[in-house]
Amino acid sequence: MERFFSGSGINKNKAMVEHLQRYGVIDSKKVARVTETVDRALLVPDGNPPYVDSPTQIGYNAIISAPHMHATCLELLQEDLQPGMHALDVGSGTGYLTACFALMVGPRGCAVGVEHIPELVASSIKNIEKSAAAPLLKVGSLKLHVGHWLPPLTVPSLSAPAAMP
């Protein structure tokens, strides 16, 4: 995995976004605005560096993806995440990406996060309530649910099919 910055010396969300812009990961003003608005520090567990460009442990044998991965996802989906649209985040973890989706689709849209670890859903709701996405959670445009998207499997691995045009 290529790291776009080490995060050392980066102690503010805005500085992280500026680094991602400098390296060309964030290209659009829309994605820059959303990632500046949702402060990762509110969603990464205490004691973990929120702005380091590396996956970070969040407990329960789960991680929050590196900032450049979230930014890349938002850049790739920005045309589809227009006001009034709906978005689904399977494996929502801390809720960071779901909160970003919600800000992009706005109060007339809906972003739903589904996570199979109940404790992560509870903490993500609690933490999002402290963030700029809190009003969307309150009005129901941002939802987080406990759920399993696949039945338990007894096979050793699962491969995802290729996307259809």
C-alpha positions in Angstrom: 0.0 0.0 0.0 1.4 3.4 -0.9 1.1 5.9 1.9 0.6 9.5 0.7 1.9 10.9 4.0 3.0 9.5 7.3 0.7 11.8 9.3 3.5 12.9 11.6 3.0 16.5 12.2 -0.6 16.3 10.9 -2.8 17.0 13.8 -5.8 18.6 12.1 -8.4 17.3 9.7 -7.9 20.2 7.3 -4.2 19.5 7.1 -4.9 15.9 6.2 -7.3 17.0 3.5 -4.7 19.5 2.1 -2.1 16.7 2.0 -4.5 14.5 0.1 -5.2 17.3 -2.3 -1.5 18.0 -2.8 -0.9 14.3 -3.7 -3.9 14.4 -6.2 -6.0 12.0 -4.2 -8.7 14.6 -3.6 -9.4 16.5 -6.8 -12.9 17.9 -6.4 -14.0 20.7 -4.2 -17.1 18.6 -3.2 -15.0 15.8 -1.7 -12.6 18.3 -0.1 -15.5 20.1 1.6 -17.1 16.8 2.8 -13.8 15.4 4.2 -13.0 18.6 5.9 -16.5 18.7 7.4 -16.4 15.2 8.9 -13.4 15.2 11.3 -11.9 11.7 11.5 -10.8 12.4 15.1 -14.4 12.1 16.2 -14.7 8.7 14.7 -11.4 7.0 15.4 -11.1 5.5 18.9 -9.1 7.5 21.5 -5.4 6.7 21.5 -5.3 6.0 17.7 -3.9 8.6 15.3 -6.9 9.7 13.2 -5.0 11.5 10.4 -2.2 9.0 9.6 -2.6 7.6 6.1 -2.8 4.0 7.2 -5.6 1.7 8.3 -6.2 2.0 12.0 -7.5 -0.6 14.5 -10.9 0.3 15.8 -11.4 -2.7 18.0 -13.4 -6.0 17.5 -10.7 -7.1 15.0 -11.8 -4.3 12.6 -10.1 -1.3 11.0 -11.0 2.1 9.7 -9.5 2.4 6.2 -6.7 4.9 5.5 -7.8 8.4 4.6 -6.6 8.1 1.0 -8.9 5.1 0.6 -12.0 7.0 1.8 -11.0 10.0 -0.3 -10.6 7.7 -3.4 -14.0 6.2 -2.8 -15.7 9.6 -2.4 -14.0 10.8 -5.6 -15.1 7.8 -7.6 -18.7 8.0 -6.3 -19.2 11.8 -6.3 -21.3 11.9 -9.4 -23.6 9.3 -8.0 -23.8 10.9 -4.5 -25.9 13.9 -5.5 -28.5 15.6 -3.3 -31.6 13.4 -2.9 -29.8 10.2 -3.8 -29.5 7.1 -1.6 -26.3 5.3 -0.6 -25.5 2.1 1.2 -22.3 1.4 3.1 -21.9 -2.3 3.9 -19.4 -2.8 6.7 -19.8 0.8 8.0 -17.4 0.3 10.9 -16.9 3.8 12.6 -19.5 5.4 10.3 -17.0 7.8 8.8 -17.7 7.0 5.2 -21.5 6.7 5.8 -21.4 10.2 7.4 -19.5 11.5 4.3 -22.1 9.9 2.0 -24.9 11.5 4.0 -23.4 15.0 3.7 -23.1 14.4 -0.1 -26.7 13.3 -0.6 -28.1 15.8 1.9 -31.3 15.9 4.0 -33.5 14.9 1.0 -31.3 11.8 0.4 -30.5 8.9 2.6 -27.2 7.2 3.5 -27.5 3.9 5.3 -24.6 2.1 7.1 -24.8 -1.6 7.9 -22.3 -3.2 10.3 -22.4 -6.6 11.8 -20.7 -5.6 15.1 -23.3 -4.1 17.4 -20.7 -2.3 19.5 -19.3 -0.5 16.4 -22.8 0.6 15.4 -23.4 2.0 18.9 -20.1 3.8 19.1 -20.5 5.2 15.5 -23.9 6.6 16.4 -22.6 8.2 19.6 -19.6 9.7 17.7 -21.6 10.9 14.7 -23.9 12.7 17.1 -20.8 14.9 17.9 -20.0 15.6 14.3 -21.2 17.9 11.5 -23.4 14.9 10.3 -25.4 14.9 13.5 -28.4 16.8 12.0 -28.7 14.2 9.3 -28.8 11.4 11.8 -31.5 13.3 13.8 -33.8 13.7 10.8 -33.2 10.2 9.5 -31.2 11.0 6.4 -28.3 9.1 8.0 -29.0 5.7 9.4 -26.8 3.0 11.0 -28.0 -0.5 11.5 -26.7 -3.8 12.9 -27.0 -6.5 10.3 -25.4 -9.2 8.3 -25.4 -9.0 4.6 -24.6 -12.6 4.0 -25.6 -15.8 5.8 -22.9 -17.6 7.7 -20.6 -19.3 5.3 -18.9 -22.6 5.7 -16.6 -22.2 2.7 -13.0 -21.1 3.3 -13.2 -18.1 1.0 -15.6 -16.0 -1.0 -14.9 -14.2 -4.3 -16.9 -11.3 -5.5 -18.2 -11.3 -9.1 -17.0 -8.7 -11.5 -19.2 -5.6 -12.0 -21.6 -5.6 -14.8 -21.6 -2.7 -17.3 
